[in-house]
Amino acid sequence: MEWIPSDEFSRRDVAHAPAAERQAIHEAYSEFWDKVWWNRHQNWLHRLKTGEETLTEEQKPILEQAKRGARRIEKKYGRKNLGWTTSSGVC
């Protein structure tokens, strides 16, 4: 996990927050991270589809694992809630 400091909110504030608040912060951070990862995965698929990037033999098992991860995230949040579109507006 990476901490991004803020003037309004510090790591110390999280450490001293009640357990329910710490849990809510963790859940929000996890959701944000899942959605950022899913978006990056969609961009990779788009680059492969358009030929902008070529899949190597070494990347094939990584792609299959990533597809499984993407399906897990889609099931968890619903694809329509992930907000990714191409420049043509097509997901």
TITI-698523 format. One line per field, with one value per atom (N, C-alpha, C): residue in one letter; x, y, z; atom name. Coordinates in steps of 0.1 Angstrom, whole numbers, plus 5000, padded with zeros to 4 digits. Example, Ala and Ser with C-alpha at 12.3 -4.5 7.8 and 13.67 -1.06 7.14 Angstrom:
! TITI-698523
residu	(a/a/a/s/s/s) $
x	(5132/5123/5132/5128/5137/5129) $
y	(4943/4955/4967/4978/4989/5000) $
z	(5078/5078/5078/5071/5071/5079) $
atome	(N/CA/C/N/CA/C) $
This chain:
! TITI-698523
residu	(m/m/m/e/e/e/w/w/w/i/i/i/p/p/p/s/s/s/d/d/d/e/e/e/f/f/f/s/s/s/r/r/r/r/r/r/d/d/d/v/v/v/a/a/a/h/h/h/a/a/a/p/p/p/a/a/a/a/a/a/e/e/e/r/r/r/q/q/q/a/a/a/i/i/i/h/h/h/e/e/e/a/a/a/y/y/y/s/s/s/e/e/e/f/f/f/w/w/w/d/d/d/k/k/k/v/v/v/w/w/w/w/w/w/n/n/n/r/r/r/h/h/h/q/q/q/n/n/n/w/w/w/l/l/l/h/h/h/r/r/r/l/l/l/k/k/k/t/t/t/g/g/g/e/e/e/e/e/e/t/t/t/l/l/l/t/t/t/e/e/e/e/e/e/q/q/q/k/k/k/p/p/p/i/i/i/l/l/l/e/e/e/q/q/q/a/a/a/k/k/k/r/r/r/g/g/g/a/a/a/r/r/r/r/r/r/i/i/i/e/e/e/k/k/k/k/k/k/y/y/y/g/g/g/r/r/r/k/k/k/n/n/n/l/l/l/g/g/g/w/w/w/t/t/t/t/t/t/s/s/s/s/s/s/g/g/g/v/v/v/c/c/c) $
x	(5008/5000/5009/5005/5013/5005/5011/5005/5007/4997/4998/4994/5004/5001/4992/4985/4976/4977/4975/4975/4964/4953/4941/4940/4948/4946/4960/4964/4977/4976/4987/4988/4984/4989/4986/4971/4964/4949/4943/4948/4942/4945/4958/4962/4953/4949/4941/4926/4922/4908/4901/4888/4881/4882/4881/4883/4873/4861/4851/4856/4862/4867/4879/4888/4899/4895/4885/4880/4874/4866/4860/4871/4882/4893/4899/4902/4908/4899/4886/4877/4877/4877/4877/4890/4901/4914/4914/4909/4909/4901/4889/4880/4887/4893/4900/4911/4919/4930/4925/4914/4909/4905/4898/4893/4904/4915/4926/4933/4935/4941/4933/4919/4910/4911/4912/4913/4926/4937/4950/4949/4942/4941/4933/4922/4914/4923/4931/4940/4950/4955/4964/4957/4945/4937/4934/4931/4929/4941/4953/4965/4968/4965/4967/4957/4945/4935/4938/4943/4946/4959/4967/4980/4991/4987/4997/5008/5004/5013/5011/5022/5022/5024/5016/5017/5029/5038/5049/5045/5053/5050/5050/5060/5061/5049/5042/5031/5018/5017/5005/4999/5007/5001/4998/5005/5002/4988/4986/4973/4962/4963/4953/4949/4960/4958/4951/4955/4949/4935/4931/4917/4909/4914/4907/4905/4915/4914/4904/4904/4894/4880/4878/4864/4860/4870/4866/4862/4869/4866/4853/4850/4837/4826/4828/4817/4815/4826/4825/4818/4821/4816/4805/4805/4796/4804/4804/4812/4808/4795/4790/4795/4799/4804/4819/4826/4840/4844/4836/4838/4848/4851/4862/4855/4860/4855/4867/4867/4877/4874/4883/4880/4868/4864/4852/4839/4841/4830/4825/4832/4828/4837/4830/4838/4841) $
y	(4988/5000/5012/5022/5035/5046/5054/5065/5077/5085/5098/5108/5116/5125/5137/5142/5153/5163/5176/5186/5184/5179/5178/5165/5155/5141/5135/5130/5124/5109/5102/5088/5087/5097/5096/5097/5105/5105/5092/5084/5071/5062/5062/5053/5055/5067/5070/5071/5068/5068/5055/5056/5044/5033/5020/5009/5009/5014/5014/5024/5035/5045/5040/5033/5027/5017/5009/4999/5006/5017/5024/5030/5035/5040/5029/5018/5007/5002/5001/4997/5006/5019/5029/5029/5027/5026/5014/5003/4990/4992/4998/5000/5009/5020/5029/5021/5013/5006/4996/4988/4979/4986/4997/5004/5010/5015/5020/5008/4997/4985/4980/4980/4975/4984/4997/5007/5005/5003/5001/4988/4978/4965/4967/4975/4978/4986/4995/5002/4992/4982/4972/4964/4960/4952/4960/4973/4982/4983/4985/4986/4973/4962/4949/4948/4951/4950/4959/4971/4981/4978/4969/4967/4976/4985/4995/4987/4976/4968/4953/4946/4932/4923/4913/4903/4894/4893/4884/4870/4860/4847/4847/4855/4856/4863/4872/4879/4871/4861/4853/4848/4842/4837/4849/4860/4872/4878/4878/4883/4874/4861/4852/4855/4856/4859/4872/4882/4896/4895/4888/4886/4881/4871/4865/4876/4884/4895/4905/4908/4918/4913/4900/4895/4895/4893/4894/4908/4918/4932/4935/4931/4934/4928/4916/4909/4917/4921/4928/4942/4950/4963/4965/4956/4958/4966/4960/4967/4981/4984/4997/5007/5002/5011/5013/5008/5009/5021/5026/5038/5039/5028/5029/5029/5038/5038/5042/5038/5041/5055/5060/5074/5074/5062/5061/5060/5058/5057/5043/5033/5019/5012/5005/4997/4983) $
z	(5000/5000/5000/4993/4992/4999/5007/5014/5006/5003/4996/5007/5012/5022/5018/5027/5025/5036/5033/5044/5054/5049/5057/5065/5060/5066/5066/5078/5079/5083/5081/5085/5100/5108/5122/5125/5117/5119/5116/5106/5103/5115/5120/5131/5143/5146/5158/5155/5143/5140/5146/5149/5154/5143/5148/5139/5127/5129/5118/5108/5112/5102/5095/5102/5095/5085/5088/5079/5067/5069/5057/5048/5054/5047/5039/5045/5038/5026/5028/5018/5006/5009/4999/4991/4998/4991/4982/4987/4979/4967/4968/4957/4946/4951/4942/4935/4942/4936/4926/4929/4920/4907/4908/4896/4888/4894/4887/4879/4886/4880/4868/4870/4859/4847/4850/4839/4831/4838/4831/4823/4829/4821/4808/4809/4797/4787/4791/4782/4775/4783/4777/4766/4770/4760/4747/4749/4738/4729/4735/4728/4720/4726/4719/4707/4710/4699/4687/4690/4679/4672/4678/4673/4677/4686/4692/4700/4705/4713/4709/4709/4705/4718/4719/4730/4728/4737/4737/4743/4740/4746/4761/4766/4781/4787/4779/4784/4784/4776/4774/4788/4796/4809/4818/4817/4825/4821/4807/4802/4807/4807/4811/4826/4834/4848/4850/4842/4843/4839/4829/4825/4837/4844/4855/4866/4868/4878/4874/4861/4856/4858/4855/4857/4871/4881/4895/4898/4893/4896/4890/4878/4871/4879/4884/4892/4905/4911/4924/4923/4913/4912/4901/4891/4879/4869/4857/4846/4844/4845/4842/4852/4864/4875/4874/4864/4863/4854/4845/4838/4827/4821/4810/4797/4788/4774/4765/4753/4743/4738/4730/4724/4715/4710/4702/4711/4724/4733/4735/4729/4729/4740/4749/4758/4753) $
atome	(N/CA/C/N/CA/C/N/CA/C/N/CA/C/N/CA/C/N/CA/C/N/CA/C/N/CA/C/N/CA/C/N/CA/C/N/CA/C/N/CA/C/N/CA/C/N/CA/C/N/CA/C/N/CA/C/N/CA/C/N/CA/C/N/CA/C/N/CA/C/N/CA/C/N/CA/C/N/CA/C/N/CA/C/N/CA/C/N/CA/C/N/CA/C/N/CA/C/N/CA/C/N/CA/C/N/CA/C/N/CA/C/N/CA/C/N/CA/C/N/CA/C/N/CA/C/N/CA/C/N/CA/C/N/CA/C/N/CA/C/N/CA/C/N/CA/C/N/CA/C/N/CA/C/N/CA/C/N/CA/C/N/CA/C/N/CA/C/N/CA/C/N/CA/C/N/CA/C/N/CA/C/N/CA/C/N/CA/C/N/CA/C/N/CA/C/N/CA/C/N/CA/C/N/CA/C/N/CA/C/N/CA/C/N/CA/C/N/CA/C/N/CA/C/N/CA/C/N/CA/C/N/CA/C/N/CA/C/N/CA/C/N/CA/C/N/CA/C/N/CA/C/N/CA/C/N/CA/C/N/CA/C/N/CA/C/N/CA/C/N/CA/C/N/CA/C/N/CA/C/N/CA/C/N/CA/C/N/CA/C/N/CA/C/N/CA/C/N/CA/C/N/CA/C/N/CA/C/N/CA/C/N/CA/C/N/CA/C) $
